[in-house]
Amino acid sequence: MSDTTFKQYEENEDYKERSASEIRSEIKKEAPLLSFEFQEQGEGEHWVTIASPEFTAICPFSNWPDFGSVEIQYVPNKKCLELKSFKIYINSYRNVKVFHETVTEIIFADFLEAVEPKKAKIVVDMNVRGNIKTICKKYYNCLDTSN
């Protein structure tokens, strides 16, 4: 067995992840998230779930594609997310080298900025690759974060 079979990767030696703010800036120029007015008609929490089951980005270590899904659930305040803009936004990650945790932070930050919801949560559920599965979750103004 060769020494490279179980090589440990090291940041700044084998790769360099771009900053989240740099990635955000580029994505927002290419595919900004849009919203429209929410027309609430009565009492109660109106939850919206948006899912993209075909999310793709590039692993910064291997340069191989990572596949997974992105789901956002939210309670609108005054705006809702426009779905075509979300589709274009999500597809713009196809050639971006980014870690799962970083992409979760970026997508959620851009969503919160565009929609300004009362409550929200994101789940980025990446497919198994190399015997490892990653699920990243982040919550905004949610009391129950058990699921």
N, C-alpha and C positions, 0 to 999 in steps of 0.2 A: 504494500500500500504506500502510495507516495505521500510526502509531507503536505501537499496542497489539498488532499482529500478533505481534511477537517480544518481548513484555514479559518482563523478568526479574523473578521473584518474589523478595521479600526477607522474611526472618523478622522478625517483630514489626511489619512494615508491612502485608504482604498476608495473613499468617496467624500463628497462634501454636499450635505443637504443645503439647498438654497433657503433663505429665510422665508418664514411664513408670510411676512409683510410683502416681500418681493413677489412671491407666487400670487398672493391675493390681488396685488395691483395689476399684474398681467392678466389674470383671469377676469377681473372686473372690467378691464378695457375691452377684452375680446367678447365677453358674454355677461353683461350686467344682469343682475336679478331685477325683475320688474314686479310691481304690485298693482292692485286695483282696490277701489273702495269696498270695504265690508259693510253690507247693509243689514245690520242686526235688526231683528223684528220683535224679539221678546226676551224674557228672562232665561237664564241658564247658561251653562258653558258650552259653546259651540266648538267642538274639537275637529280639526282638519288633519287628515293623514295623507302625506304625499310620499310615494315610494318610487325609487328607481332601482329595479332589480339587475341592471346591467352596467354597474359602475366599473370603470377601468382606470387605473393609473399605472405608473411604472415604478418598480422597486429600485430605490437608489443604489442598492448593493449589486444586484444581479443584472439590472437593465431589462428584466423580464416583466411582462405585464402581470399586475395583480387584478383579480376580479372580485366583485362583491356587490353588496346592495347598500343603498342609502335610504333611510326612512326618517322623515321629519313629521312630528306631531305637534300641533300648536293650537292655541286659543287666540283667534284674531282679536285685535284691539280696534283699529280703524282701517287696517289693510289686510289683504290676502295676497298670497304669492301667485303670480301669473305663471301658469304651467309650461307654456312653450319656452319662456325665458329660463325656467329651471332645467328643462331638457337640454337646451343649448349649453347652459352653464355646466351641468354635470358632464356632458360629453366633451367639454373643453379640457378636462383632466386626462384625457386619453393618452397624451404624450408627455405628461408632467411627472418628473421624478419626485416622489413625495412619500413619506412614511404615513401609515394608517392613522396614527395619533395626530399628526400634523394636519392631514387633510380633514379630519373630523373638526378640528379647531377652526380651520379656514372656512369650511362650508357653513358651519354654525354661526360664525361671526358675520359672514356675508348675509346669511338669512336673517339674523336678528337685526342687522342694519337696514335691510330692505323692507322688512315687514313690521318690526317693532311690536311683537305679539305680547299678550298678557302673560302667557306661559308657553313653554316649548321644550321639546326634547329631540335629540338626534340619536340615531343608532346607525353606525357604520359597521356592517357585518361582512367581513372579508372571507372569501372561500379558503378552504384548507390548501396550503402549499408547503411542501417539505415537512409534512406531518404537524404543522402549526396552524392554528385558527386564531384570528383576532376579531374581537368585537369591542368597538369603542362606543361609549355612551356619554352624553353630556346633557345637562338639564339647566333650564332657565326658569326661575320662579316656581318650581314644582316642589311641593312639600313631600310627596311620596316618590322616592326614587328607587323603589324596590324592584321594578320591572323594566 
